[in-house]
Amino acid sequence: MAPRPTPSVRQRRFGRELRRLREAAGMSAPRAAELLGTDRTTISNVESGRFGISEPRLRRLASIYECDNTGLVDALAAMTGGRTRGWWDEYRGKIPPDFLDVSELEHHASSLRTLQMAHIPGVFQTEEHARALFDLYVPALPRLEVELRVAHRLSRHRVVEEGAVPYTGLIHEAALRFQIGGRQTAKAQLNWLLTESERPHVTLLVIPLATEGFPMAGDTMMYVSASDSYLDTVEVDSPTGAVFFDSLTQLANFRRRLDLVEQVALNPEASRDRILEIVGEL
């Protein structure tokens, strides 16, 4: 099996969890390799995300490590996945890998919660809105890369369209009032957001401008829930790209912060009314 040259965030996470299970069992990599019937290099490559592993071997390792968390083992087994490619692999080497990591995490999520302070959630952006955003980059992006990024962003919509993943989006009112791409583009974007909010598994909550303050007021982030909470992941935007968090303490803190933000947001009905109000002003 050829090693992966650049493992994705999800693949590296899978490997780290196996290493965590091995270390919790107090077992060395050479001993784990011996019991699995392989060599130490294979264990090392699997734990770094450079090699995949079959579901039977994964379950054998979990048995060797005496892991009795069946939910976690089942969730890890679902991450083995063979060598199947996702739709995002079409863009590999063409746009930043962070974009692909986000797509992969969304695709495999059991639910999604996002917080956006200055932008419409990427999953719901229209083509014109997304193109206008990418045209704002400094230095300017080559036209081909802009179009590739736009195509990739539009493809992310399938997570709520095909997968029907439960989605809760917290959006600050400021993001709704920015006229990215001009008045008509902004109006079309808000109308599309209203349409998307009618999906039964989509909840959009507006944080009003009048809110005095709340946790994470300066952050843009996505909380990706997995089938087992041990495998949840948080992605936070930064000026240099996406940053990913997955320690249990970090995850608990992000969940608590999001809960607090939801408390200051308008309810779904009032949020739709606020969006309609802004549309009427355009």
Protein Blocks (a to p, Z undefined) as FASTA:
>chain_A
ZZdfbacfklmmmmmmmmmmmmmnopafklmmmmnopafklmmmmmnopaccdfklmmmm
mmmnopabfklmmmmmmmnnpmadcfklmmgokacfklmmmmmmmmmpcbdcdddfkbcc
fklpcfklmmmmmmmpccdddfklmmmmmmmmmmmmmmmmmnopacdddddfklmmpcgh
ijklmmmmmmmmmmmmmpmkbccddddfklnbdehklbccdddddfblklgccddddfkb
ccddfbfklmmmmmmmmmmmmmmpccfklmmmmmmmmmmmZZ
